[in-house]
């Protein structure tokens, strides 16, 4: 069994969060209560916790894009990334950063896209043509 990560993050509404993660991203719901919900996020556990509104996070410039400093996501297989990209497009979810190939021709070349969940949490989904490139320098 490979190690899994756990991430707890703030959300503004449980119902819209549930719809987004289950219907748009296609992940499975785990345990839940009135103020939190767990998801099987591509084999990892994430926990959405209900909070009051918060300020927008800062960004950093990366390869010509303003990438939200606070974000999370998943590294998918190449075809799975394309399938998820198509699913997001079909759901008419707006992209925070459009799908693209980043660092083209360099170590770490990757397909990437950013979206936001209904509470404004930034999510990045990426894929590498070669798994060994994930930590390439």
C-alpha positions in Angstrom: 0.0 0.0 0.0 1.3 3.4 -0.9 1.2 6.3 1.6 -1.8 8.5 1.4 -2.2 12.1 2.4 -4.9 13.7 4.5 -5.9 17.3 4.0 -8.6 19.3 5.9 -9.7 22.5 4.2 -12.3 25.2 4.8 -15.6 25.4 2.8 -18.5 27.9 3.0 -21.3 25.5 2.2 -21.6 21.7 2.7 -24.3 21.0 0.1 -22.5 22.8 -2.8 -19.2 21.3 -1.7 -20.7 17.8 -1.8 -22.3 18.4 -5.3 -19.0 19.7 -6.7 -16.7 17.0 -5.5 -19.1 14.1 -6.2 -20.8 15.3 -9.4 -18.1 17.5 -11.1 -15.0 15.7 -10.0 -16.5 12.3 -9.6 -14.9 11.4 -6.2 -16.7 9.3 -3.6 -18.1 10.7 -0.4 -16.9 9.2 2.9 -18.1 9.9 6.4 -19.8 13.2 7.1 -21.6 15.3 9.8 -23.4 18.6 9.8 -20.2 20.7 9.6 -17.7 18.4 7.7 -17.5 15.8 5.0 -14.8 13.4 3.9 -14.0 12.5 0.3 -12.0 9.7 -1.3 -9.9 12.1 -3.4 -8.2 9.9 -5.9 -7.1 7.5 -3.2 -6.4 10.2 -0.6 -8.6 11.5 2.2 -9.7 15.1 2.2 -12.0 16.7 4.8 -14.1 19.7 4.0 -14.9 21.7 7.2 -17.6 24.4 7.3 -16.2 27.9 8.2 -17.2 31.6 7.8 -16.1 33.5 4.7 -12.3 34.1 4.4 -10.1 36.4 2.3 -8.8 35.3 -1.1 -5.3 33.6 -1.0 -2.2 35.2 -2.5 -0.7 34.0 -5.7 2.8 33.4 -7.1 3.9 33.7 -10.7 4.7 30.2 -12.2 5.5 29.8 -15.9 3.5 32.9 -16.8 0.4 32.2 -14.6 -0.6 33.6 -11.2 -0.9 30.3 -9.2 -2.8 30.4 -6.0 -0.3 29.8 -3.2 -2.8 27.7 -1.2 -4.0 24.9 -3.4 -4.2 21.1 -3.5 -5.0 18.5 -6.0 -3.9 15.2 -7.5 -1.3 14.0 -10.0 -3.2 11.7 -12.4 -2.2 9.4 -15.2 -2.0 11.2 -18.5 -5.3 9.9 -19.9 -7.1 10.3 -16.6 -6.1 14.0 -16.6 -7.6 14.4 -20.0 -10.8 12.6 -19.0 -11.1 14.8 -15.9 -10.4 17.9 -18.0 -13.3 16.9 -20.4 -15.6 16.2 -17.4 -14.9 19.7 -16.0 -15.5 21.3 -19.3 -18.8 19.4 -19.7 -19.9 20.5 -16.2 -19.3 24.2 -17.3 -17.1 24.8 -14.3 -14.9 27.8 -14.9 -11.1 27.3 -15.0 -9.1 29.4 -12.7 -6.1 28.6 -14.9 -7.0 27.0 -18.3 -5.7 23.5 -19.1 -2.2 23.7 -20.6 1.2 22.0 -20.9 3.6 23.7 -18.4 7.4 23.7 -18.6 7.2 22.3 -22.2 10.4 20.6 -23.2 11.9 21.0 -19.7 12.3 18.6 -16.8 9.0 18.4 -15.1 6.9 19.0 -18.2 3.3 18.5 -17.2 -0.4 18.9 -18.2 -2.0 21.1 -15.6 -5.3 23.0 -14.9 -6.7 24.9 -11.9 -10.3 25.2 -10.8 -12.0 26.4 -7.6 -14.6 24.5 -5.5 -17.7 26.4 -4.5 -15.9 27.8 -1.4 -13.0 29.3 -3.4 -10.5 26.6 -2.6 -8.1 26.3 -5.5 -7.5 22.8 -6.9 -4.7 21.8 -9.3 -4.8 18.6 -11.4 -1.7 17.6 -13.2 -0.2 14.7 -15.2 3.3 13.8 -16.3 3.9 11.8 -19.5 6.6 9.9 -17.5 6.0 9.2 -13.8 9.7 9.7 -13.1 9.3 13.3 -14.1 7.3 14.2 -11.0 10.4 15.1 -9.0 12.7 16.0 -11.9 15.0 19.0 -11.4 
